[in-house]
């Protein structure tokens, strides 16, 4: 299992168990969007531009990111999925939000 998929599956499990109240995952692994279908059960933002990433221990910004990325939002369960609208409002200036 690819590391990003394993990380998302663990995050999702911990979120469902309520060990994590709310989560925002960022990844640059596009393959995970295909191989981990449960990602599409949550709001996803695919930015228009490649993000500025931080590399290494010295927090040096990578000036030309090597790939694009995406955000996946797991909302607070007690508020229900109405938070998807708020996520869309906040992230839509970055790119396409799929709810």
CORBEL-V662079 format. One record per helix or strand of 3 or more residues. SS is the DSSP state (H for helix, E for strand). FROM is the first residue (numbers start at 1). TO is the last residue. If there is no record, write none. Layout:
[[SS,FROM,TO] [SS,FROM,TO]]
//
This chain:
[[H,3,16] [E,23,27] [H,31,35] [H,37,41] [E,43,47] [E,53,55] [E,60,62] [E,70,74] [H,77,91] [E,95,98]]
//
